[in-house]
Amino acid sequence: MDVLAFNVACIPALVMLINSPVSGSLATVAVRPAADEDFPDV
């Protein structure tokens, strides 16, 4: 499974369900490393 696709699909859904600043921060931390690995030039 593509980790970035998994994060993009699941994290925002979890954030909307929980709707808390903490979950938003966790989503940011979870998505950034995958994005950096998949797109090193960005």
N, CA, C and O atoms as a GROMACS GRO file, in nm:
protein
  168
    1MET      N    1   0.085  -0.120   0.000
    1MET     CA    2   0.000   0.000   0.000
    1MET      C    3   0.088   0.125   0.000
    1MET      O    4   0.189   0.131   0.070
    2ASP      N    5   0.049   0.223  -0.078
    2ASP     CA    6   0.121   0.351  -0.080
    2ASP      C    7   0.092   0.426   0.049
    2ASP      O    8  -0.022   0.459   0.080
    3VAL      N    9   0.198   0.453   0.124
    3VAL     CA   10   0.181   0.517   0.256
    3VAL      C   11   0.119   0.655   0.241
    3VAL      O   12   0.030   0.691   0.318
    4LEU      N   13   0.164   0.732   0.143
    4LEU     CA   14   0.111   0.867   0.125
    4LEU      C   15  -0.038   0.862   0.092
    4LEU      O   16  -0.117   0.939   0.147
    5ALA      N   17  -0.076   0.772   0.003
    5ALA     CA   18  -0.217   0.760  -0.033
    5ALA      C   19  -0.300   0.719   0.089
    5ALA      O   20  -0.411   0.767   0.109
    6PHE      N   21  -0.244   0.630   0.169
    6PHE     CA   22  -0.314   0.586   0.291
    6PHE      C   23  -0.334   0.704   0.385
    6PHE      O   24  -0.444   0.723   0.438
    7ASN      N   25  -0.229   0.784   0.406
    7ASN     CA   26  -0.239   0.899   0.496
    7ASN      C   27  -0.341   1.000   0.442
    7ASN      O   28  -0.426   1.048   0.517
    8VAL      N   29  -0.332   1.032   0.314
    8VAL     CA   30  -0.422   1.131   0.255
    8VAL      C   31  -0.567   1.085   0.265
    8VAL      O   32  -0.658   1.166   0.283
    9ALA      N   33  -0.590   0.954   0.253
    9ALA     CA   34  -0.727   0.902   0.257
    9ALA      C   35  -0.781   0.893   0.399
    9ALA      O   36  -0.898   0.922   0.423
   10CYS      N   37  -0.697   0.852   0.494
   10CYS     CA   38  -0.746   0.816   0.628
   10CYS      C   39  -0.732   0.929   0.730
   10CYS      O   40  -0.823   0.951   0.810
   11ILE      N   41  -0.620   1.000   0.727
   11ILE     CA   42  -0.596   1.100   0.831
   11ILE      C   43  -0.702   1.210   0.829
   11ILE      O   44  -0.758   1.239   0.935
   12PRO      N   45  -0.734   1.272   0.715
   12PRO     CA   46  -0.837   1.378   0.717
   12PRO      C   47  -0.972   1.327   0.766
   12PRO      O   48  -1.045   1.400   0.833
   13ALA      N   49  -1.006   1.204   0.733
   13ALA     CA   50  -1.133   1.147   0.780
   13ALA      C   51  -1.132   1.134   0.932
   13ALA      O   52  -1.230   1.165   0.998
   14LEU      N   53  -1.020   1.089   0.986
   14LEU     CA   54  -1.009   1.078   1.132
   14LEU      C   55  -1.015   1.215   1.197
   14LEU      O   56  -1.079   1.233   1.300
   15VAL      N   57  -0.948   1.313   1.136
   15VAL     CA   58  -0.949   1.449   1.191
   15VAL      C   59  -1.091   1.505   1.192
   15VAL      O   60  -1.132   1.568   1.289
   16MET      N   61  -1.166   1.482   1.085
   16MET     CA   62  -1.303   1.532   1.080
   16MET      C   63  -1.390   1.464   1.185
   16MET      O   64  -1.476   1.528   1.246
   17LEU      N   65  -1.367   1.334   1.208
   17LEU     CA   66  -1.445   1.262   1.308
   17LEU      C   67  -1.412   1.310   1.449
   17LEU      O   68  -1.501   1.333   1.530
   18ILE      N   69  -1.283   1.324   1.477
   18ILE     CA   70  -1.241   1.363   1.612
   18ILE      C   71  -1.254   1.514   1.630
   18ILE      O   72  -1.300   1.561   1.735
   19ASN      N   73  -1.214   1.591   1.528
   19ASN     CA   74  -1.228   1.736   1.526
   19ASN      C   75  -1.162   1.800   1.648
   19ASN      O   76  -1.227   1.875   1.722
   20SER      N   77  -1.035   1.769   1.671
   20SER     CA   78  -0.962   1.828   1.783
   20SER      C   79  -0.826   1.878   1.737
   20SER      O   80  -0.768   1.823   1.643
   21PRO      N   81  -0.772   1.982   1.802
   21PRO     CA   82  -0.640   2.034   1.766
   21PRO      C   83  -0.531   1.928   1.775
   21PRO      O   84  -0.438   1.926   1.694
   22VAL      N   85  -0.541   1.839   1.873
   22VAL     CA   86  -0.439   1.735   1.889
   22VAL      C   87  -0.439   1.641   1.770
   22VAL      O   88  -0.332   1.608   1.718
   23SER      N   89  -0.555   1.598   1.725
   23SER     CA   90  -0.561   1.507   1.611
   23SER      C   91  -0.510   1.578   1.485
   23SER      O   92  -0.448   1.516   1.399
   24GLY      N   93  -0.537   1.708   1.474
   24GLY     CA   94  -0.485   1.784   1.361
   24GLY      C   95  -0.334   1.788   1.360
   24GLY      O   96  -0.271   1.775   1.255
   25SER      N   97  -0.274   1.806   1.478
   25SER     CA   98  -0.128   1.807   1.489
   25SER      C   99  -0.071   1.670   1.454
   25SER      O  100   0.031   1.660   1.385
   26LEU      N  101  -0.135   1.564   1.501
   26LEU     CA  102  -0.089   1.429   1.470
   26LEU      C  103  -0.099   1.402   1.321
   26LEU      O  104  -0.011   1.338   1.264
   27ALA      N  105  -0.205   1.450   1.258
   27ALA     CA  106  -0.220   1.431   1.114
   27ALA      C  107  -0.107   1.501   1.039
   27ALA      O  108  -0.052   1.446   0.944
   28THR      N  109  -0.073   1.623   1.081
   28THR     CA  110   0.036   1.697   1.017
   28THR      C  111   0.167   1.621   1.030
   28THR      O  112   0.241   1.608   0.932
   29VAL      N  113   0.196   1.570   1.149
   29VAL     CA  114   0.320   1.495   1.171
   29VAL      C  115   0.321   1.367   1.089
   29VAL      O  116   0.426   1.327   1.038
   30ALA      N  117   0.206   1.302   1.077
   30ALA     CA  118   0.199   1.174   1.005
   30ALA      C  119   0.215   1.194   0.855
   30ALA      O  120   0.277   1.111   0.788
   31VAL      N  121   0.160   1.303   0.802
   31VAL     CA  122   0.161   1.324   0.657
   31VAL      C  123   0.296   1.377   0.609
   31VAL      O  124   0.342   1.337   0.502
   32ARG      N  125   0.359   1.463   0.683
   32ARG     CA  126   0.482   1.528   0.637
   32ARG      C  127   0.595   1.430   0.601
   32ARG      O  128   0.653   1.444   0.494
   33PRO      N  129   0.629   1.333   0.687
   33PRO     CA  130   0.738   1.242   0.652
   33PRO      C  131   0.711   1.164   0.524
   33PRO      O  132   0.802   1.146   0.443
   34ALA      N  133   0.589   1.118   0.503
   34ALA     CA  134   0.555   1.044   0.382
   34ALA      C  135   0.570   1.135   0.260
   34ALA      O  136   0.623   1.092   0.157
   35ALA      N  137   0.525   1.259   0.270
   35ALA     CA  138   0.536   1.353   0.159
   35ALA      C  139   0.683   1.382   0.128
   35ALA      O  140   0.721   1.390   0.011
   36ASP      N  141   0.764   1.397   0.231
   36ASP     CA  142   0.906   1.426   0.210
   36ASP      C  143   0.976   1.308   0.142
   36ASP      O  144   1.064   1.329   0.058
   37GLU      N  145   0.937   1.187   0.177
   37GLU     CA  146   1.001   1.069   0.117
   37GLU      C  147   0.957   1.049  -0.028
   37GLU      O  148   1.037   1.012  -0.113
   38ASP      N  149   0.831   1.075  -0.055
   38ASP     CA  150   0.779   1.052  -0.189
   38ASP      C  151   0.816   1.165  -0.286
   38ASP      O  152   0.829   1.142  -0.406
   39PHE      N  153   0.835   1.285  -0.233
   39PHE     CA  154   0.865   1.400  -0.318
   39PHE      C  155   0.987   1.475  -0.264
   39PHE      O  156   0.973   1.586  -0.211
   40PRO      N  157   1.106   1.416  -0.277
   40PRO     CA  158   1.225   1.478  -0.217
   40PRO      C  159   1.261   1.612  -0.280
   40PRO      O  160   1.329   1.693  -0.217
   41ASP      N  161   1.216   1.637  -0.404
   41ASP     CA  162   1.252   1.762  -0.471
   41ASP      C  163   1.163   1.878  -0.429
   41ASP      O  164   1.192   1.993  -0.462
   42VAL      N  165   1.055   1.848  -0.358
   42VAL     CA  166   0.958   1.954  -0.324
   42VAL      C  167   0.996   2.024  -0.196
   42VAL      O  168   0.926   2.116  -0.153
   0.00000   0.00000   0.00000
